[in-house]
Amino acid sequence: MKAAITDGNGNVWCQDVPMPQPNEYQCLCKMLAAATCTGTDQKHIKNGLPWKQQYPGVLGHESVGRVIEVGKKVRNIKPGDVFLRPTAVYNGQKLGEFTSLWGGFAEYGLVTDTQAWIQDDPTWKPHGYMQFQMKLPSDILMSAADATMLITLKETAGFAASVGVRLYKSVAVLGAGSVSLCMSRFVKVFGADPLIVVARRDAQLEYARKIGADFTVNAATTDMVTEVKRLTGGKGLDIVLDTTGDIRLAKAAIPMLAPDGKIALYATYEFGTNVKEHIPAEHLAAGATGEVPSHEYMLDAVRLGLVTLSDYYSHRMPLSEVKRGFEMLHDKTAFKVVFDMEN
């Protein structure tokens, strides 16, 4: 099968790799689509994450696949079920010569019936990644490309809720890429007022207003602290959410805070970054993505029309064009790319 591979030296390409081999508690899935995670995937490609990686590896984690075969001890999954996050190879394992960089950019992948396995062997401990492999209901009509957006939307909505975003809170989101757009949507759905998005490109900020921002600030042309203070009537912000991965920008946002305001760091920062050297503890909020507990909430949000999934990616292309897709992300002609694998 084909999969997207990176060597950690800035290169990414598509090549043949071995098929994943499911055990008796696992299911083989045909991947339908997989989306880029602009920050994390690009850091995988450049070996820039703050933990040790082994290369070459199979890239990607925002995948959607349909079950086509089930193991003989599988009892809770059936052919035709559609799952988030099938992987060609789980973390810590290998697929031939290839490691797992979360393994979603491949033509086939695995999901595991953890419930059956635990029932048969209560001492067995599921792989941490397996908790994210969640079934999609059949009553929601959405394309596989749209369904990939659920992953980031769940993560960002869960994170925003975990740091106290709710009705009447004044909030700024730093950044206007794909993660920021997902975050911003549910910051507004949760009732933040105002929601201010701060970024450096007018085109991004225009799109952020479409998603739900009350105000936008171009930090490249405007003093963001002065403008945010003006927009909040001098009060400052209750919460700043950083999605950029630029710790300098997050630090520069401290003066935008109200006296008891908090900065919550969603992004992953460069290796060696000590966040506490930049953000005082009294202004730092710890959050959690909550992808698993927010699953049913996000499905209901789709059912109720609170979110339009197609708003959160800009391009679609076949997996064979993975290199071009990441080049477009790098030069900002795309903000999120979905690789189609149904054909």
C-alpha positions, 0 to 999 in steps of 0.5 A: 500500500501507499503511505506518506513517509518523512525522514525528519530532515524536512522531506516528505514523500509517498511510497509503498510500505507493507500492509498492516497485519491486524491481530485477533482483536483488531480490524483492518480499515480502508482509509477514506481521507486524512487531514494535515495537522499543520503544526504537529505534522510539520514539526514531525517533518522537521524533527521539531517536537519536544520529544525524541522521534525515530525515522523514517516514519509514517506520518499523519493522525487526522484519519478516517477509515471504514472497517473492511475486515474484523479479527476473530475475537472482535465483538463490538465492531463490524464491517462497514463501521467508520472510525476516526484515527485508524493508524497503519502502525501504532506508536512504539511499533514498526511497519517493516522499516518504518516507525509510527509518526501516528500513522494516519497517512496510509491507504489502510490502517487498524482499529482495535476492539479494546472492550473485547480485549479487556473483557477477555484479559483484564490485565491487558493495557490498551495502547494510549492511541486506541482511546482516540479511535472512535466510531462515527454514527450513521445518522450524520451525513458527512463526507470523509473529508469533512469528518476528518475535521472532527478531530481538531474541533474536538481537541480545541473545543475541549481545550477551550472549555478546560481553561474556563471559556464560557458565557461573557468571558473576554477571549483572544485567540493568537493565530488564524490558521486551521487550529485557531479557526477551530478554536475560535468557532467554539470559543464563540459558541461557548459564549465568549464576548468579545472574541478577538483573533490576533494574527499577521495576515489580513486574509486569515483575519477576514476568514476568522471573522467569518468563523465568528470573531467579533474583532480581529487585530493584525499584529504586523501592522497594529500594536496588539496590546493597545488595540486589545485594551481599546476593544475591551474598554481598558479592562483587558482579557480574561483568557488568551489562547495561543495556537501559534507555537511562538512563545515570544508572541504569547509572552508579548500578550501578557499586557493584554490580560486583565489583572487576573487573566490567564494565558493558555498554551495550546500549541507545541513549542520548539524543543527546549522551550521552558514555558515558565521562563516566559509566562509567569505562573500566576498568568498561566492556565493549564488545559487539556484537549479532551478529545474523547469526552468531547466526542458526543458533544461535537457530533451533536454540534454537527447535528444542530448546525453549530459548525460547518465542517467544510469551513475548516480545510482549504484544499483536497488532493490525492495522497500521492501529492502529499509533498505538494500539500505540505509545500502549500502549507509552508508557503501559506497558499493552503491552511489545511489539506485533506488527502482523499484515499477513496479512489 
